[in-house]
């Protein structure tokens, strides 16, 4: 007989090795809350090549409730397939993550799940498990039963609620997620905050996880102590949606000085000036990842970036003065981008590349996500949305996803630029060149 105290938390990855992925932080938060409430919890981080093996492990664990993370860019088809198989074994299946939050209409139409959870489910996950374990009717804010035409509202945690969240690192082998590089660099992935208040038109984060909210500093330092007891690391990839927030002075984020570990993280252009660049160097920033998106001021304005092309160039210059490496990303095919606007991006790319060979430049392709301003903009420009949930698996940032882009022309051009300004430059950087761990 199935134990009504057992819960499985699952995510499916397209990665071939687990060290290429970030820890499933959202499920680790769920796991800690459920464990503290008395549930026996296991987290299953599933690589697509090992899906069958993990399916058998989950069935051997025999949980009554299985919660799947369903996100844009995840292995959608494999997640749907596994959900259906678990349902046929009489397991209760709940979907959470970006897709149920942003696109409930895709998830509620004849899909193999019993409920979807919209938004920040930490608010209700224990309540949901309690209700389901007692076979009671679910009437919980933010939890929607399959087939419902009422999509409900998105759950949002307050700043105080987010501050005191703590992921259950003991559910995973942290060392599996360490990424090794030459010269002995070993990076973990970690976050200091949640959400973003930038409001960029193309980004799903500001709607999925509204507002920038930092985690509690003492709690973060305690987590890092625990992680260090489980694995060796000497670098941190900060995976925050927005490391410093929209209105926060980056030099006031004192926890970076206390952690005192070389790091890589996302930094907004409008947070970079001579003073902040010196501070980034002081707190051991190795690589600043910058979402530049476009070299066209008209496009930057339309997508709400809040800065201009000349600001991008100046930010790169002051960072290189401090010998901080730069990873600059751009998006091809944004709504309203024609040949003139894309040529402006190409011109900026060339000017950035001339600054220093340690300026890495990468272009991806625009992908419209439901609920964003970019989605509405794309529809106005003739975008044809995916017909069903499985079709979202075909939405790929490495390929054009919109109708107005000349794919035969754009794909080889973007690939050529990425090879020249990202792949070849990255391979020359022995201090951060990838050395496969396993």
Secondary structure, 3 states (H helix, E strand, C coil): CCEEEEEEEEEEECCCCHHHCCCCHHHHHHHHHHHHCCCEEEEEEEEHHHHHHHHHHHHHHCEEEEEEECCCCCCHHHHHHHHHHHHHCCCEEEEECHHHHHCHHHHCCCCCCCEEECECHHHCHHHHHHHHHCCCCCCCCCEEECCCCCCCCCECCCHHHHHCCCCCHHHCCHHHHCEEEHHHCEEEEECCEECECCCCCCCCHHHHCECCEECCHHHHHHHHHHHHHHCCCCEEEECCCCCCCCCCCHHHCCHHHHHCCCEEEECCHHHCCHHHHHHHHHCCEEEEEEEEECCCHHHHHHCCCCCCHHHHHHHHHHHHHCCCEEEEEEEECCCCCCHHHHHHHHHHHHHHHHHCCCEEEEEEECCCCCCCHHHHHHHHCCCCCCCCCHHHHHCCCCCCCCCCCCHHHHHHHHHHHHHHHHHHHHHHCCCCCECCCC
